[in-house]
Amino acid sequence: MTKDQSPSRAGTRRTGARRQEPRLKQDRALRTRRAILKAAAEVFAQRDYPSVTILDIAEQAGVTKGAVYFHFANKEAVAVAVAEQFYTVLLSSLRPVLDTDAAPARKVVELLRRTARSFREDALIQAGSRLQIQQWAIESELPTPYVGFTEILTGLLTECRDGGALPDGSDPEALARVLRSALFGAQHISGVQHGWSDIVERTEEIIQALPFLASAAEDRADSSLPPAQEAI
Amino acid sequence: MTKDQSPSRAGTRRTGARRQEPRLKQDRALRTRRAILKAAAEVFAQRDYPSVTILDIAEQAGVTKGAVYFHFANKEAVAVAVAEQFYTVLLSSLRPVLDTDAAPARKVVELLRRTARSFREDALIQAGSRLQIQQWAIESELPTPYVGFTEILTGLLTECRDGGALPDGSDPEALARVLRSALFGAQHISGVQHGWSDIVERTEEIIQALPFLASAAEDRADSSLPPAQEAI
């Protein structure tokens, strides 16, 4: 990203028509980079890391191998970029829910539902999850999304406890770890068995299994939530 | 196993001292095979499948490569045998709990606790879990322990529902899938982050998160359960 942005900053120092050309080049480079990352996510979502080649990614993106190598040093660099984008997109997709005035238990429900929809519909999220499981095959350390996710859940569940919405003696941190484990396990098994097609239903079962979430999920009067985004 | 058993059956047809020798040989072969499987489980629990060699397994077992090849055609055959033993041991370790007169919810609690202890203490269970995750690297299909595990849980949770121990409208099958996902996720994250050292605590959190299990876990009066086996 830094590499792609620097010509832009340099370009703004020039004036008139002369700065048009580098900006156009930069736009095209950015578009190509995005197309490569999107294609790489599609490939990594379907196949295991060791079997994927730069050529596979180039063909999926409709570009040359050279174009991929212009943006990424090697396959590992592509995987790291996909995993980082996965992390960013997953966590930032939760932001609109956190910014509402909904009750904290309802926010937890919405976070779980959004994440489940992302797993079902977004190759980037599927690829990120699959790459995580194959961390051993990748030398660079990938970001661990469940750490940030658990922190967000812990914050919301602490609000739930302080508002009296949790059963007596509940530990918000422990409950956050349980939800993280359940969602992680559900998406993994759903991914292996059904290509994530049933992850939304499996996640709804998790919500229904916890009485305080089940009753928050029933509360249809809560209109303070942003409209559901089918694809994030 | 079949291969090892057949000399025994043949041996019983002979009489006196002459049948002693093949039986001794067979005993030694069985002991060696067990030692190899135990060593292989230790290696597969610690390292990823593609990086393990037959020599690693032989050295861990204190035998020659030839001894390993006498019992197994290749590394894949060893991995399959470990995964099958994992499946058998995991499910059969639950049998004593199922055979008691404990309340079904209490049986669920005990199943989860026993499984968690197995993950913490038994290299075979750790290896089985780790090999499962790497199924893609292994041509033969490994047994999927969570299928049998989920069936057992569904049976017990159906008893819970019929006995009025579940919240109204609970679906035993759905609840079984939630417990399976939560336990699978917890053991995976615990394995990656802490070598399974905290899986017992993480599993206790799952039990505490579900009110009907938490209250069954509290019931200390239930003495119909077999004594806890620290190592299964």
Interface residues (C-beta under 8 A of the other chain):
Chain A: D48 P50 I133 Q135 W136 A137 Y146 P167 S170 D171 A174 L175 R177 V178 R180 S181 A182 L183 F184 G185 A186 H188 I189 V192 R202 E205 I206 Q208 A209 L210 P211 A214
Chain B: D48 P50 I133 Q135 W136 A137 Y146 P167 S170 D171 A174 L175 R177 V178 R180 S181 A182 L183 F184 G185 A186 H188 I189 V192 R202 E205 I206 Q208 A209 L210 P211
